[in-house]
Amino acid sequence: MARLSGHNDSFKPYVDHRRRPLGGRRPLAAGTLNRNIAVARRILNLAARLWRDEGSNLTWLAQAPLIQLDRSGSARKPYPIDWCEQRLLFGELARHLQRMALFAVNTG
């Protein structure tokens, strides 16, 4: 049986790599990195709490490591969308969602 392991610093090489622009690729935003790391954190929590070995009924991990997300506040600032962006948005929405989106766009 394979054992999972990880800790907060396990993700540092991944985060450092994805924050660098490489070959025309833009670096990932903090929110995107947090969502990606949250998937791994969820898997570690399931391995510690829910998933069990068939024969022994022991969980895969004795305890899930504490994985903290980046709270640096480097999220993009909100901004009002312009008419071109609004037309693009409404063109992608299903008909029944366009009225709701029109209300949201006009009320903030």
C-alpha positions as CSV (number, residue, x, y, z in Angstrom):
1,M,0.0,0.0,0.0
2,A,1.3,3.4,-0.9
3,R,1.4,6.2,1.7
4,L,0.6,9.8,0.9
5,S,2.5,12.6,2.5
6,G,2.8,16.3,2.1
7,H,3.2,19.5,4.0
8,N,3.0,23.2,3.3
9,D,6.5,23.4,1.8
10,S,5.8,20.5,-0.6
11,F,3.9,22.9,-2.9
12,K,6.6,25.6,-3.0
13,P,8.4,24.3,-6.1
14,Y,5.0,24.1,-7.9
15,V,4.0,27.6,-6.8
16,D,7.4,29.0,-7.7
17,H,7.2,27.4,-11.2
18,R,3.7,28.5,-11.9
19,R,4.4,32.1,-10.8
20,R,7.1,32.5,-13.5
21,P,6.1,33.4,-17.0
22,L,7.6,30.8,-19.4
23,G,7.5,30.6,-23.2
24,G,4.5,33.0,-23.6
25,R,2.6,31.4,-20.7
26,R,1.3,33.9,-18.2
27,P,2.0,33.2,-14.5
28,L,-1.0,31.9,-12.6
29,A,-2.9,34.3,-10.3
30,A,-3.0,33.6,-6.6
31,G,-6.6,32.5,-6.7
32,T,-5.9,29.9,-9.4
33,L,-2.9,28.6,-7.4
34,N,-5.1,28.4,-4.3
35,R,-7.8,26.5,-6.1
36,N,-5.2,24.0,-7.4
37,I,-3.6,23.5,-4.0
38,A,-7.1,23.2,-2.4
39,V,-7.6,20.1,-4.6
40,A,-4.5,18.4,-3.2
41,R,-5.5,19.5,0.3
42,R,-8.9,17.9,-0.2
43,I,-7.3,14.6,-1.3
44,L,-5.0,14.6,1.8
45,N,-8.0,15.3,4.1
46,L,-9.9,12.4,2.5
47,A,-6.9,10.1,2.8
48,A,-6.7,10.9,6.5
49,R,-10.4,10.8,7.3
50,L,-12.4,8.7,4.9
51,W,-10.4,6.4,2.6
52,R,-9.4,3.2,4.3
53,D,-7.4,0.1,3.5
54,E,-9.6,-2.9,2.7
55,G,-7.9,-5.4,5.0
56,S,-7.1,-3.3,8.1
57,N,-9.7,-0.6,8.0
58,L,-7.0,2.0,8.8
59,T,-7.0,5.4,7.0
60,W,-4.3,6.0,4.4
61,L,-2.9,8.8,6.6
62,A,-2.8,9.0,10.3
63,Q,-3.5,12.7,10.1
64,A,-3.8,15.3,7.3
65,P,-1.1,17.9,7.1
66,L,-2.0,21.5,7.5
67,I,-1.8,23.1,4.1
68,Q,-2.3,26.9,4.1
69,L,-3.4,28.8,1.1
70,D,-1.9,32.1,0.0
71,R,-3.7,35.0,1.6
72,S,-1.5,37.7,0.3
73,G,-4.4,39.7,-1.2
74,S,-2.9,39.8,-4.6
75,A,-6.3,39.2,-6.3
76,R,-7.2,41.3,-9.2
77,K,-9.2,44.5,-8.5
78,P,-12.8,44.4,-9.5
79,Y,-13.7,46.8,-12.4
80,P,-16.9,47.6,-14.3
81,I,-17.2,45.8,-17.6
82,D,-17.4,47.9,-20.8
83,W,-20.1,47.6,-23.4
84,C,-18.0,45.2,-25.6
85,E,-17.4,42.9,-22.6
86,Q,-21.1,43.0,-21.7
87,R,-22.1,42.0,-25.2
88,L,-19.7,39.2,-25.1
89,L,-20.9,38.0,-21.7
90,F,-24.6,38.1,-22.7
91,G,-23.8,36.3,-26.0
92,E,-22.4,33.4,-24.0
93,L,-25.2,33.1,-21.5
94,A,-28.3,31.0,-21.9
95,R,-31.5,33.0,-22.6
96,H,-32.9,32.4,-19.1
97,L,-29.8,33.8,-17.4
98,Q,-29.5,37.0,-19.4
99,R,-32.1,38.9,-17.3
100,M,-30.4,37.9,-14.1
101,A,-27.0,39.0,-15.5
102,L,-28.5,42.3,-16.8
103,F,-29.7,43.0,-13.2
104,A,-26.3,42.1,-11.8
105,V,-24.4,44.2,-14.3
106,N,-26.6,47.2,-13.6
107,T,-26.7,46.9,-9.8
108,G,-23.1,45.8,-9.1
